């Protein structure tokens, strides 16, 4: 399929195009469809007891439901897995490479979790550039942000700690989530066996050993000097209903991106951001999510790419990753990729930023005490 610069203009002008493009991919563990996979664990809070995020949550009386949904990789996590793709060849030429140096540490902006709104950007000479770009977003001009952080327009950003008038939110155009369905919850047990009997070496007494064994809170157990069993720990899940990656490219949101009142530049900007979004959407997903969760495409269930229209119509759509890359390359040249930069981390800016928060916390504490 030959790709031209105006290939997707029907998506970018007027209200006749689709509202979104939706990708659905079926996954499975490398061990097979009935393999065990390990979801992420989350801390307890707000009525959640902690552990795997399963809805409805398992209970002691009913450890699994006939129908449930388990989160395998969240929207934010997926974005942070896809975005670093643009550091690699041949994708690196599509976006500016902004690198922050802090002594022996270097951080590419593409690795910063909050993108242009990340704390690290406030601690560089680019801080005012960031604030001004977000102020421009408030005025309806996203071209300044696209000049140094275009992926912030693809995966979303919020300059929540920016200067006054620059605390803009940029919506996420590409959102992706991986879920497992109808999961059976498993547990596992283990025991740590020390490499020698330290009580015989008179490091501590036999009585100390007997008191400490089996107690996780024991300092001897924590330091690995005595037997330490672990029972009923998280043992992963088996996805009886399969695993699915659902990804959406919101064209309705893309069509709100403008370069001020300049219609020609707005079209160039939308083409550019669409190209990056299509590259991210069609890229082969990262198969290794975490220890015990190595997922691949399920060859028995082909992926689906669908245009979804405002009236609810759904039309199958075909686009290879190579064609997405070809379009993104054309669009990036037409728009003009911003210059890459290597900037120094400013420790003073970081300290000043931290001190602002400290002062805010002190004021909050004072107000709370006054109320009490």
FENRA-V961450 format. One record per residue. N is the residue number from 0. RES is the residue in one letter. PHI is phi in whole degrees, -180 to 180 (* if undefined). Layout:
N;RES;PHI
N;RES;PHI
This chain:
0;X;*
1;X;-80
2;X;-116
3;X;-112
4;X;-64
5;X;-95
6;X;-53
7;X;-112
8;X;-62
9;X;-64
10;X;-82
11;X;-108
12;X;-131
13;X;75
14;X;-118
15;X;-92
16;X;-80
17;X;-68
18;X;-81
19;X;-161
20;X;-116
21;X;-117
22;X;-113
23;X;-126
24;X;-120
25;X;-98
26;X;-118
27;X;-157
28;X;-64
29;X;-61
30;X;-75
31;X;128
32;X;-60
33;X;-98
34;X;-72
35;X;-87
36;X;-128
37;X;-109
38;X;-71
39;X;-72
40;X;-106
41;X;-121
42;X;-70
43;X;-70
44;X;162
45;X;51
46;X;83
47;X;-100
48;X;-80
49;X;97
50;X;106
51;X;-71
52;X;-92
53;X;-122
54;X;-120
55;X;-68
56;X;-68
57;X;-67
58;X;-123
59;X;-62
60;X;-78
61;X;-135
62;X;-65
63;X;-153
64;X;-101
65;X;-65
66;X;-133
67;X;-151
68;X;-132
69;X;-119
70;X;-74
71;X;-103
72;X;-153
73;X;-80
74;X;-59
75;X;-63
76;X;-65
77;X;-62
78;X;-60
79;X;-74
80;X;-88
81;X;-80
82;X;-58
83;X;-63
84;X;-53
85;X;-77
86;X;-87
87;X;-93
88;X;-79
89;X;-91
90;X;-82
91;X;-60
92;X;-73
93;X;-81
94;X;-137
95;X;-64
96;X;-100
97;X;-100
98;X;-119
99;X;-107
100;X;-105
101;X;-132
102;X;64
103;X;-85
104;X;-94
105;X;-131
106;X;-130
107;X;-81
108;X;-55
109;X;-68
110;X;-99
111;X;-78
112;X;-58
113;X;-104
114;X;54
115;X;-62
116;X;-91
117;X;-72
118;X;-57
119;X;-63
120;X;-72
121;X;-72
122;X;-109
123;X;-138
124;X;-64
125;X;-86
126;X;-56
127;X;-72
128;X;-61
129;X;-62
130;X;-61
131;X;-66
132;X;-64
133;X;-73
134;X;-64
135;X;-64
136;X;-59
137;X;-61
138;X;-88
139;X;90
140;X;-127
141;X;-97
142;X;-68
143;X;-67
144;X;-66
145;X;-65
146;X;-71
147;X;-129
148;X;-142
149;X;-64
150;X;-70
151;X;-67
152;X;-82
153;X;-88
154;X;-105
155;X;88
156;X;-160
157;X;-141
158;X;-84
159;X;-64
160;X;-108
161;X;-73
162;X;-66
163;X;-55
164;X;85
165;X;-122
166;X;-93
167;X;-77
168;X;-107
169;X;-110
170;X;-67
171;X;-78
172;X;-85
173;X;-108
174;X;-124
175;X;-138
176;X;-141
177;X;-114
178;X;-132
179;X;-113
180;X;-117
181;X;52
182;X;-87
183;X;-102
184;X;-80
185;X;-115
186;X;-125
187;X;-145
188;X;-128
189;X;-155
190;X;-144
191;X;-90
192;X;-113
193;X;-64
194;X;-73
195;X;-156
196;X;-90
197;X;-71
198;X;-71
199;X;-69
200;X;-87
201;X;61
202;X;-70
203;X;-153
204;X;-82
205;X;-62
206;X;-64
207;X;-62
208;X;-62
209;X;-64
210;X;-68
211;X;-85
212;X;-63
213;X;84
214;X;-107
215;X;-64
216;X;-82
217;X;-70
218;X;-64
219;X;-67
220;X;-69
221;X;-63
222;X;-89
223;X;82
224;X;-100
225;X;-137
226;X;-56
227;X;-143
228;X;-79
229;X;-131
230;X;-119
231;X;55
232;X;-80
233;X;-57
234;X;-117
235;X;86
236;X;-140
237;X;-112
238;X;-88
239;X;-68
240;X;-103
241;X;91
242;X;-126
243;X;-139
244;X;-104
245;X;-111
246;X;-125
247;X;-129
248;X;-108
249;X;-83
250;X;-75
251;X;-61
252;X;-71
253;X;-59
254;X;-75
255;X;-94
256;X;-78
257;X;-136
258;X;-108
259;X;66
260;X;-96
261;X;-86
262;X;-65
263;X;-66
264;X;-69
265;X;-62
266;X;-64
267;X;-61
268;X;-64
269;X;-64
270;X;-60
271;X;-62
272;X;-67
273;X;-62
274;X;-59
275;X;-62
276;X;-64
277;X;-67
278;X;-63
279;X;-64
280;X;-68
281;X;-95
282;X;-64
283;X;-62
284;X;-67
285;X;-64
286;X;-82
287;X;-99
288;X;-94
289;X;-171
290;X;-57
291;X;84
292;X;-138
293;X;-114
294;X;-109
295;X;-131
296;X;-64
297;X;-89
298;X;-67
299;X;-83
300;X;-131
301;X;-63
302;X;-69
303;X;-123
304;X;-121
305;X;-133
306;X;-85
307;X;-115
308;X;-96
309;X;-60
310;X;-85
311;X;96
312;X;-62
313;X;-128
314;X;-126
315;X;-58
316;X;-137
317;X;-117
318;X;-155
319;X;-80
320;X;-65
321;X;-63
322;X;-69
323;X;-62
324;X;-66
325;X;-62
326;X;-66
327;X;-61
328;X;-66
329;X;-61
330;X;-67
331;X;-69
332;X;-66
333;X;-65
334;X;-79
335;X;98
336;X;-73
337;X;-63
338;X;-74
339;X;-74
340;X;-145
341;X;-116
342;X;-123
343;X;-91
344;X;-69
345;X;-103
346;X;-63
347;X;-65
348;X;-60
349;X;-64
350;X;-65
351;X;-63
352;X;-66
353;X;-64
354;X;-65
355;X;-59
356;X;-68
357;X;-61
358;X;-63
359;X;-63
360;X;-63
361;X;-64
362;X;-62
363;X;-63
364;X;-64
365;X;-63
366;X;-61
367;X;-64
368;X;-64
369;X;-63
370;X;-67
371;X;-66
